[in-house]
Amino acid sequence: MLLSTRFSDSQTFRRDGTMRASELSRRLRTEVRRSPRAAARFAELLRGSTPKLPVLELEPSLRITLNPIRAWLHEAATPTRMKGAAPVTTPAPGADVVLFTVGEEVRTFAATMPQRALLHQLAEIGPATLDAWLTHDAALGRLGATRNELAALVRETTAAGLTAVS
């Protein structure tokens, strides 16, 4: 559910009846009220991020912080019926969405599979510099992300409010 120490539930919810996006949004807002310090600290980091983005790749000491109040929503495979045919279950490609808060607003970021994996890596090690993140990815032998790819992801997610640079 929420990537917070307050909850022991799963970090993932599915639209197939486990939890609806509207319920998840309500829980995110509740978490903001429960963790005002974490939300305020991240909001402060986010406000100071814009001037740092142009030098992200050049300044090795800049740290990327993932929004602490977030949850992943995965589109479940849904059976589709064609007239006269047996139901066919197909996964919904590209349906991974992270819901997160910026102030009292709940926002979304649709992530591709590589982006999702990289964001989960950042959640494991973050806050982290680009170099530390690249080292972590290389140690896992997963994606082989480049510095430019990570910087592009950070720019995109910071513009959305999912990450902050400090």
Order of alpha helices (4+ residues) and beta strands (2+ residues): beta-alpha-alpha-beta-beta-beta-beta-beta-beta-alpha-beta-alpha-alpha-beta
